[in-house]
Amino acid sequence: MRKCSSKKKSYLALKHRKIIAKQTRNAHRHKHETRRFKLLEKASRKANPDFYETRDLRKKMIKITYKKKSYDSPIVKIDIEKDLGIENPDDIDYFLDKASTFIDFNSKHLYLDFSKCNRVWPSGITLLCSLKQWAELTSQAKRKPIIMSSSSNNVRVNSYLGHCGFYDYVGRKKDTDENYYSNKEVVKIQREKRRSNGEERENEITDLLRQYSVLTENEIMMFDSIILTEVFSNVTEHGISKVDAGWWILAQYHQTHKFISISIADNGIGIRNSLMTGPQRNEIKRRLNNDPKNDGQFICHALTENVSGALAASQKKGLLVRRYESGSRRGHGLKRISSCCSKLKIPFAIISHYGYTFLDADGQIVTTGAKLSKVFAGTMYHFSIKTK
Amino acid sequence: MATKVIDVGVDFYHRLVNRDSLQCDGKFNAVEFRHKYLKELDNQQSWENSDEFIQLDFSHVKKIGPSFANEAFGYFTKYTKPKQILQKIVCKNINEVSLMIIEEELNAGYKNK
């Protein structure tokens, strides 16, 4: 042991006192800041009780929707025997039926058998990514379910799943190095880490449209300014951040079938939950019953009426005739998307949790409804654009 | 008073898409734009005449979204008609799609009544 001089001893004591004083100061500051924040929140709660009530309701809904569950049921095997996707109208029923069997699974192991599958369309890949997101959001850290998949007997399917970015997205090793597809024809699916990535993806999609679609420059500008802007605003706003920003996109030019398929999705609470926890909930409650069975009707309502689930959405006012005040107002988004799609003759579909709505190129609702189980863990927007 | 001239793409931003700080990355949003350039118009007296107040040059603007247009311009439909708004806020070098979006949002805001 070394001898400590009195000078050194006093120096150390002073240093110790300084550290203690600094820690005490920081603790006081923290306490003061917390109290100040609480007082500020209390004051603004008093000034704007509706906003805070809505915010609390939304937080509660997010907590309920993504409640951690135990994945402990025995292994489930799902056979994907046909084409998986909504791009071909004949496959829509199969897609919805299949999706409802595995999105809300409870097993420790989920096995997807693709051996007989001959095609997975971009919407099918988007669906599988939503399954991955759902499992990540609802499982406990050390008790994550294991999702496995077999390769397809068709090498082109395996090649495409690797090529479009799906295997990288879900963290699966590629089956084959053979590549049948061109990079120019796809906007690959990936883990979007930031909300601001939207601009980059929008540019990639418009480049794809310029190269292959039948749309004129003005029509592409309309598609970009109205449809892409509104869809990206929705998905980035509703995506729940955990592993990534909670939204993803896949666009593909299908040379043989002569169209571009664009799927954009988020892992949010869905259109019904969003509307029913928004400021306009009481107004909407009068028209629609808050039941998953009505998810399709909620989508139709959002497409045709000016309703919004945003926390800052306006409410109707008035004693005798209730109406919105003039001025800026949220809630036009889906209506704008749907009217622009019909102007540009683009078939459009929305799938949100239990519900789905498909519109044809003239903007008419072709199919709408809901399944008994979830068909998508979030909301997906799908567009099919004709090519040259 | 001389009319203000703003090169929106240079002085503000080339991508006008966010309504407020909650949308997308929340940067360069419509609320910020309105407060920065159109604050003087946020009262009934400013709309008693149709004199030109500001010229917005859109030559460097890449795109304008409906939400942005609704919040930045549709907001003023609580004071007056869409036509007068476009007389007071003059949009220069704007492409037809962007102008169509602004007009559509002005009409939608006015029809809220």
Interface residues (C-beta under 8 A of the other chain):
Chain A: R194 R195 S196 G198 E199 N218 M221 M222 D224 S225 I226 T229 E230 F232 S233 T236 E237 N306 A310 L311 A312 R323 Y324 E325 S326 G327 S328 R329 R330 H332 G333 R336
Chain B: R15 V17 N18 R19 D20 L22 Q23 C24 D25 G26 K27 A30 K63 I64 G65 P66 S67 N70 E71 G74 Y75 F76 T77 K78 N95 E96 V97 S98 I101 E105 A108 G109 Y110 N112 K113
